[in-house]
């Protein structure tokens, strides 16, 4: 095949290098980063030293360029404001929200280092420039695929016409030979273009993945705290009324670094609240708030919380008025044998289980301490913290759920809070504070809703669901899989959770996703990808998913999309928020990069999908979303947010109806790039409490459970757990109960691998996005943290290269020795790019999924967040710092 001679590149090499130099000049990092030259941006050294941002901005504005809002819409939780100065299709400078009116009433939406580094994502030397084909891959399957060379083979440049011809040819062959069930996409895709296209093409096999929530997927409906409710918290003005803040497994300083701390937790701290942190390491968030540290080993939170519940019963028996019995009787069922739901006949109950009635094991603080590592004193302190009358608010992430056998953990989080009567009151609560929910509240005024539904979305005709932890065995061995969609387990009428099916998979599509990098069992995943007939991946740089593909397609970054993005603060997916962003195209598309929707339109046209268009008009999609944005007025009605005139519609060259909005015109939104709700303490919305409607009127606002109340006792969940064969014969009880966790502390004491490694979300990247950016690699190294006493025993010091290994794989990392992590525990950040050295049998990138097997438990979750490993000082060549590694630059000449 010959490469295309079509020249769509908008920057030649000289212009590109000039752009990279100018972009690099806007950040002052030393060491691995290029030399900082402030003069390139129109700023002097004295300006930088004095922090005279306004003077620099004024000088830049006097040039021919302009400031505009740029997209920062990633899966990290912030959705913050990014402003860029653009001149001649080059971003010369970047800043965040500098509104001088910054206050708690209308805070700035400040970007974190990840958002401020997007220049290197767009202008990076490692951008994919044109479509490429793996040299030894040919269509037709079988020996033509040469799948064993994925990740090893050389690349050759091809044209867009050739690329889409090959994709269409192979898609048509596979469909005619094996049917649409042979197609599959990597789980948790970032873009949905390919998914919608394949649905229109006849569908594909679905993948179930527990993703970030672990067994909470099953616990939400059984407990009666629906999905949205998990991100529901009291209004932020109520945080001044909190006296005790619990951060359970949370680290918003890293995970959602832009705004959460200023919005909420700092507000509570300034008002006098004390902080408690629960987890295996004393992380930066705990340090920021000077929190008391309760040490709990990974995967042992169920034992810890069972003991907390027991000690609350004991406190109540000794002192009285510790458990809010009136609250439990009004809102819950199942705390003991006297408080069961109507019609439920149970031989066992939660309270008696805690006292050892059924297994002769009292679940007291001493019992739990031996498992979880928290001292008995800390366990009893936590129980006392949750007593009735305390103004205690428990915020939790889902880190503890991303461990095996954590199936009753969410029940215990809420049960212990309900025992003290804390949910739904001013200054009290129990809220998922995960991801974007780390600084967001639901059902409050001024939050953006909506967005028009896309007419190109069609239902997937294929109904098969393969659990992601079984996917690789299905591909490699043709193994049967559990045919139940775990997200809809309550819809399985016959209760046959062990129904097995088979499927013959041949094509993998990865459209802007990180399904190989971020799924457990990296080595097995690479083997599976090499078994397939065809792998096609899109990306703006050579991600691991592209590295192991057959055809790689360069896609535009969000800064290059024709109509920019419309999105809201937080994720915009789960709840409403207090701001909305309208971003524009920042730069014209670079090289041959295409909008991913246009790519799949091209493939669809070659397959005869004449009535299918993913991207008929990006501007039309954007204007529809803007028109659908609403806000909750003080009178309790949702009203249009943005005024749109006929002149606006003509200027955008779109169809639609003019509308009167209450808050901002489209022209103003275009100019500012953001609308923010002006709040005030005592306003019409500030009295909101999480689960307010249910607390105020439980009969009129029942929960989704059979009884309509929050259910501590759930026979349905127990039947599911016992009905699917993931628990090695363990008999689950119908209330929160304890099973030693697979890959947990107790297993490690009896096995050959003694260390537990867990995988925190890291400020260096958004999952795996941005891990390739030099500024972030320079400023934020990617070590493995280990306890000082463990390091001393192994002769390891900070900076030494160490090997973490088990029967699943091995990784190399530099050690960072600290006392801020429990003995026997290692912390290896989530999301690092796979960099497999097949000769040495190690992943130099330090991806924790290299160490995590395709193993499940309970309701069928992945257990991403812990593995058992051994650690040793590496005897081979020392691992250099990540920022010293050469970038993955693929430059195939025509």
Buried (B, 14 or more C-beta within 10 A) or exposed (E): BEBBEEEBBBBEEEBBEBBBBBBBBBBEBEEBBBEBBBEBBBBBEEBBEEEBBEBBBEBBEEEEBEBBBBBBBBBBBBBBBBBBBBBEBBBBBBBBBEBEEBEBBBBBBBBBBBBBBBBBBBBBBBBBBBBBBBBBBBBEBEEBBBBEBBBEBEBBBBBBEBBBBBBBBBBBBBBEEBBBBBBBBBBBBBBBBBBBBBBBBBBBBBBBBBBBBBBBBBBBBBBBBEBBBBBBBBBBBBBBBBBBBBBBBBBBBBBBBBBBBBBBBBBBBEEEBBBBBBBBBBBBBBEBBEBBBBBBBBBBBBBBBBBBBBBBBBBBEEEEEBBBBEBBEEBBBBBBBEBBBEEBEBEBBBBEBBBBBEEEEBBBBEBBBEBBBBBBEBBBBBBBBBBBEBBBBBBBBBBBBBBBBBBBBBBBBBBBBBBBBBBBBBBBBBBBBBBBBBBBBBBBBBBBBBBBEEEBEEEBEBEBBBBBBBBBBBBBEEEBBBBBBBBEBEEBEEEEBEEEBEBEBBBBBBBBBBBBBBBBBBBBBBBBBBBBBBBBBBBBBBBBBBBBBBBBBBBBBBBBBBBBBBBBBBBBEBBBBBBBBBBBBBBEBBBBBBBBBBBBBBBBBBBEBEEBBBBEBBBBBBBBBBBBBBBBBEEEEBEBBBBBBEEBBEEBEBEBEEBEBEBBBBBBBBEBBBBBBEBEEEBBBBEBBBBBEBBEEBEEEEBBBBBBBBBBBBBBBBBBBBBBEBBEEBEBBBBBBBBBBBBBBBBBEEEEBBBBBBBBBBBBBBBBBBBBBBBBBBBBBBBBBBBBEBBEEBEBEBEBBBBBBBEBBBBBBBBBBBEBBBBBBBBBBBBBBBBBEEEBEBBBBBBBBBBBBBBBBBBBBBBBBBBBBBBEBBEEEEBEBBBEBEBBEBEBEE
